[in-house]
């Protein structure tokens, strides 16, 4: 058994429809034959022709016409069951039927084509409309920088795009149907601002405004809003289209730009250097406050004038050529006067030295040149002073070497004199005076040489690990004779455990002895000096304190400058060049330390505190006993022990 599976496409085939309709209409004719007797109504087959043409076109309709004519001739026109037609009337009727069927096939097929065309046009228009709606929807939803939404005539939200959700924070489900006043501040709502804006849009057709709007989280943003009234063809209001853009960042950038311009103007006006901008014709278009001060000419008078007014006549042409060459080079900026000092001219005609740089830029199609210049008159004066100072230092170094050379022979001669006639008191006195003064002069010369090395950066240190107690022992031995000579008491207190520092033992000893000598010189005979060593915060702290004259407060900040001394009276036998403390300051500085001076005023003594980084100083943080060395004017010379060797435990 063969089964045929008919699909819809086959059933709607024109030829199948022609055959099926012909068969069905034949059966209908045969069933109606008794009613129509010998006059069959073959025109009923035209309905089949129409159906076949509708579904299959002209050819299917023509096929239905021919098939209906043959079926009618065979079954309905006598003689029956034969294709022969006995009567001309019947033959004419068959021919007329065939003509009508062919005509109907042509007509129906044409109408069908028109219908299909119209249907296709309608489908295409519908598809285009759908595509247009889809593109519009994609456009609206794809815009994320703008909130695009529609309102009904009452101001209720009826549409909501992705940009609106991003900017305001609400989803479409949360806002559609709610009033637009949702996005306004409480103050604006109470003032009726949403209604007023819609009323203006209705009146003007389009209303644009800028203001604050509220997001879902309660934060606010600066919004630029455009509200359009929507009307139909009859002019009736159908709603509003609203476009909102977040301009917070833009407004912030504009404000920052304004502030930047204000700061730039402030910088230009507060700059210490003269800033002058000229155009291509070398006319001044900007003249800041410093320029007015340096050139002695008000800005109002300078702006619009030629720059030649402030250039010495001898170099004006060279300057104009330099600006033209700079313009042609395409370089944006250049330092002027590389080969020598430039000169400018003040408003009163006075020439002065300057250093300057020039830059070029283009603003609104106009070439502008900006010159930044500095009056270096004071610098030239300082350079001259520095050059003189250098010559002075070189002279001091040479003087120190030249003075030192004869000192050794003089000392040797004094010793020879002492040995030649040891019994002659006057010769012994003369020898002692010469020796003492040569020693003093030697120290002064050494200070001059040290200062010369310091100024020239030639003071070289040989650092080793050294004990503070050893340094103090050596310093006390050096300064002891001066202290004993002045019958002063020196008390020394140091930790009973090792305090190590890394440094040049010779230079550190020199610094300590300079402090002791300074204390001895400015302390009256019979006075007291205290030398103390402590440790705190990873550093060794050495204090030299005296009961001497003290220091005027105004002099304290300048004590460590070269050639600085306290005012000395006429009866002072001890003095110096004012170099000792400056040398101490530099030595301590080269050891990564620091030194400070303290005094409560004249007659109240002074204290110098030296801070040096120490190593291996864990023991310094432990409790210590502070022994002292003493020398006193009250001790008899024959019973006094060498300074620094007699140790006593403090009571």
NORZI-V476052 format. One record per backbone hydrogen bond with DSSP energy under -0.5 kcal/mol. NH is the residue of the N-H (numbers start at 1). CO is the residue of the C=O. If there is no record, write none. Layout:
nh=NH co=CO
nh=NH co=CO
This chain:
nh=3 co=1
nh=5 co=3
nh=6 co=4
nh=11 co=7
nh=12 co=8
nh=13 co=10
nh=17 co=13
nh=18 co=14
nh=19 co=15
nh=20 co=16
nh=21 co=17
nh=22 co=18
nh=23 co=19
nh=24 co=20
nh=25 co=21
nh=26 co=22
nh=27 co=23
nh=28 co=24
nh=29 co=25
nh=30 co=26
nh=31 co=27
nh=32 co=28
nh=33 co=29
nh=35 co=32
nh=36 co=32
nh=37 co=33
nh=39 co=36
nh=40 co=38
nh=42 co=40
nh=44 co=41
nh=45 co=42
nh=46 co=43
nh=47 co=44
nh=48 co=44
nh=49 co=45
nh=50 co=46
nh=51 co=47
nh=52 co=48
nh=53 co=49
nh=54 co=50
nh=55 co=51
nh=56 co=52
nh=57 co=53
nh=61 co=57
nh=62 co=58
nh=63 co=59
nh=64 co=60
nh=65 co=61
nh=66 co=62
nh=67 co=63
nh=68 co=64
nh=69 co=65
nh=70 co=66
nh=71 co=67
nh=72 co=68
nh=73 co=69
nh=74 co=70
nh=75 co=71
nh=76 co=71
nh=76 co=72
nh=77 co=72
nh=81 co=74
nh=82 co=74
nh=82 co=79
nh=86 co=78
nh=86 co=84
nh=91 co=87
nh=92 co=88
nh=93 co=89
nh=94 co=90
nh=95 co=91
nh=96 co=92
nh=97 co=93
nh=98 co=94
nh=99 co=95
nh=100 co=96
nh=101 co=97
nh=102 co=98
nh=103 co=99
nh=104 co=100
nh=105 co=101
nh=106 co=102
nh=107 co=103
nh=108 co=104
nh=109 co=105
nh=110 co=106
nh=111 co=107
nh=112 co=108
nh=113 co=109
nh=114 co=110
nh=115 co=111
nh=116 co=112
nh=117 co=113
nh=118 co=114
nh=119 co=115
nh=120 co=116
nh=121 co=117
nh=122 co=118
nh=123 co=119
nh=124 co=120
nh=125 co=121
nh=126 co=122
nh=127 co=123
nh=128 co=124
nh=129 co=125
nh=130 co=126
nh=131 co=127
nh=132 co=128
nh=133 co=129
nh=134 co=130
nh=135 co=131
nh=136 co=132
nh=137 co=133
nh=138 co=134
nh=139 co=135
nh=140 co=136
nh=141 co=137
nh=142 co=138
nh=143 co=139
nh=143 co=140
nh=144 co=142
nh=147 co=244
nh=148 co=146
nh=149 co=147
nh=149 co=242
nh=151 co=240
nh=152 co=156
nh=155 co=152
nh=157 co=178
nh=158 co=150
nh=159 co=150
nh=161 co=148
nh=163 co=143
nh=165 co=161
nh=166 co=162
nh=167 co=163
nh=168 co=164
nh=169 co=164
nh=169 co=165
nh=174 co=171
nh=175 co=171
nh=175 co=172
nh=176 co=172
nh=177 co=157
nh=178 co=175
nh=180 co=155
nh=182 co=179
nh=183 co=180
nh=184 co=181
nh=189 co=185
nh=190 co=186
nh=191 co=187
nh=192 co=189
nh=193 co=188
nh=196 co=192
nh=197 co=193
nh=198 co=194
nh=199 co=195
nh=200 co=196
nh=201 co=197
nh=202 co=198
nh=203 co=199
nh=204 co=200
nh=205 co=201
nh=207 co=227
nh=209 co=225
nh=211 co=223
nh=213 co=221
nh=214 co=183
nh=215 co=219
nh=216 co=168
nh=218 co=215
nh=221 co=213
nh=223 co=211
nh=223 co=221
nh=224 co=245
nh=225 co=209
nh=225 co=223
nh=226 co=243
nh=227 co=207
nh=228 co=226
nh=228 co=241
nh=229 co=205
nh=230 co=239
nh=232 co=236
nh=235 co=232
nh=238 co=230
nh=239 co=230
nh=240 co=151
nh=241 co=228
nh=242 co=149
nh=243 co=226
nh=244 co=147
nh=245 co=224
nh=246 co=145
nh=247 co=222
nh=247 co=245
nh=248 co=222
nh=251 co=247
nh=252 co=248
nh=253 co=249
nh=254 co=250
nh=255 co=251
nh=256 co=252
nh=257 co=253
nh=258 co=254
nh=259 co=255
nh=260 co=256
nh=261 co=257
nh=262 co=258
nh=263 co=259
nh=264 co=260
nh=265 co=261
nh=266 co=262
nh=267 co=263
nh=268 co=264
nh=269 co=265
nh=270 co=266
nh=271 co=267
nh=274 co=373
nh=276 co=274
nh=276 co=371
nh=277 co=286
nh=278 co=369
nh=279 co=283
nh=280 co=367
nh=282 co=279
nh=284 co=305
nh=285 co=277
nh=286 co=277
nh=288 co=275
nh=292 co=288
nh=293 co=289
nh=294 co=290
nh=295 co=291
nh=296 co=292
nh=297 co=292
nh=301 co=298
nh=302 co=298
nh=303 co=299
nh=304 co=284
nh=305 co=302
nh=307 co=282
nh=309 co=306
nh=310 co=307
nh=311 co=308
nh=315 co=312
nh=316 co=312
nh=316 co=313
nh=319 co=315
nh=320 co=316
nh=321 co=317
nh=322 co=318
nh=323 co=319
nh=324 co=320
nh=325 co=321
nh=326 co=322
nh=327 co=323
nh=328 co=324
nh=329 co=325
nh=330 co=326
nh=330 co=327
nh=334 co=358
nh=336 co=356
nh=340 co=337
nh=342 co=354
nh=344 co=352
nh=345 co=310
nh=346 co=350
nh=347 co=295
nh=349 co=346
nh=352 co=344
nh=354 co=342
nh=355 co=374
nh=356 co=336
nh=357 co=372
nh=358 co=334
nh=359 co=370
nh=360 co=332
nh=361 co=368
nh=363 co=366
nh=366 co=363
nh=368 co=361
nh=369 co=278
nh=370 co=359
nh=371 co=276
nh=371 co=369
nh=372 co=357
nh=372 co=370
nh=373 co=274
nh=373 co=371
nh=374 co=355
nh=376 co=353
nh=376 co=374
nh=380 co=376
nh=381 co=377
nh=382 co=378
nh=383 co=379
nh=384 co=380
nh=385 co=381
nh=386 co=382
nh=387 co=383
nh=388 co=384
nh=389 co=385
nh=390 co=386
nh=391 co=387
nh=392 co=388
nh=393 co=389
nh=394 co=390
nh=395 co=391
nh=396 co=392
nh=397 co=393
nh=398 co=394
nh=399 co=395
nh=400 co=396
nh=401 co=397
nh=402 co=398
nh=403 co=399
nh=404 co=400
nh=405 co=401
nh=406 co=402
nh=407 co=403
nh=407 co=404
nh=408 co=404
nh=409 co=405
nh=410 co=406
nh=411 co=407
nh=412 co=408
nh=413 co=409
nh=414 co=410
nh=415 co=411
nh=416 co=412
nh=417 co=413
nh=418 co=414
nh=419 co=415
nh=420 co=416
nh=421 co=417
nh=422 co=419
nh=424 co=421
nh=425 co=423
nh=428 co=424
nh=429 co=425
nh=430 co=426
nh=431 co=427
nh=432 co=428
nh=433 co=429
nh=434 co=430
nh=435 co=431
nh=436 co=432
nh=437 co=433
nh=438 co=434
nh=439 co=435
nh=440 co=436
nh=441 co=437
nh=442 co=438
nh=443 co=439
nh=444 co=440
nh=445 co=441
nh=446 co=442
nh=447 co=443
nh=448 co=444
nh=449 co=445
nh=450 co=446
nh=451 co=447
nh=452 co=448
nh=453 co=449
nh=454 co=450
nh=455 co=451
nh=456 co=452
nh=457 co=454
nh=458 co=453
nh=459 co=453
nh=460 co=458
nh=463 co=461
nh=464 co=503
nh=466 co=464
nh=466 co=501
nh=468 co=499
nh=471 co=467
nh=472 co=468
nh=473 co=469
nh=474 co=470
nh=475 co=471
nh=476 co=472
nh=477 co=473
nh=478 co=474
nh=479 co=475
nh=480 co=476
nh=481 co=477
nh=483 co=479
nh=484 co=480
nh=485 co=481
nh=486 co=482
nh=487 co=484
nh=488 co=483
nh=489 co=527
nh=490 co=488
nh=490 co=631
nh=491 co=489
nh=491 co=529
nh=492 co=629
nh=493 co=531
nh=494 co=627
nh=500 co=498
nh=500 co=615
nh=501 co=466
nh=502 co=613
nh=503 co=464
nh=503 co=501
nh=505 co=503
nh=508 co=504
nh=509 co=505
nh=510 co=506
nh=511 co=507
nh=512 co=508
nh=513 co=509
nh=514 co=510
nh=515 co=511
nh=516 co=512
nh=517 co=513
nh=518 co=514
nh=519 co=515
nh=520 co=516
nh=521 co=517
nh=522 co=518
nh=523 co=520
nh=526 co=486
nh=527 co=524
nh=529 co=489
nh=530 co=545
nh=531 co=491
nh=532 co=530
nh=532 co=543
nh=533 co=493
nh=534 co=541
nh=536 co=539
nh=539 co=536
nh=540 co=612
nh=541 co=534
nh=542 co=540
nh=542 co=610
nh=543 co=532
nh=543 co=541
nh=544 co=608
nh=545 co=530
nh=545 co=543
nh=546 co=606
nh=547 co=528
nh=549 co=522
nh=555 co=552
nh=556 co=552
nh=556 co=553
nh=557 co=553
nh=558 co=555
nh=559 co=556
nh=561 co=558
nh=563 co=578
nh=564 co=561
nh=564 co=578
nh=565 co=563
nh=572 co=569
nh=583 co=579
nh=584 co=580
nh=585 co=581
nh=586 co=582
nh=587 co=583
nh=588 co=584
nh=589 co=585
nh=590 co=586
nh=591 co=587
nh=591 co=588
nh=592 co=589
nh=593 co=588
nh=594 co=611
nh=596 co=609
nh=598 co=607
nh=603 co=549
nh=604 co=601
nh=605 co=548
nh=606 co=546
nh=607 co=598
nh=608 co=544
nh=609 co=596
nh=610 co=542
nh=610 co=608
nh=611 co=594
nh=612 co=540
nh=612 co=610
nh=614 co=538
nh=615 co=500
nh=620 co=617
nh=621 co=617
nh=621 co=618
nh=622 co=619
nh=627 co=494
nh=627 co=625
nh=628 co=648
nh=630 co=646
nh=633 co=487
nh=635 co=632
nh=639 co=636
nh=640 co=636
nh=645 co=642
nh=646 co=642
nh=647 co=645
nh=648 co=628
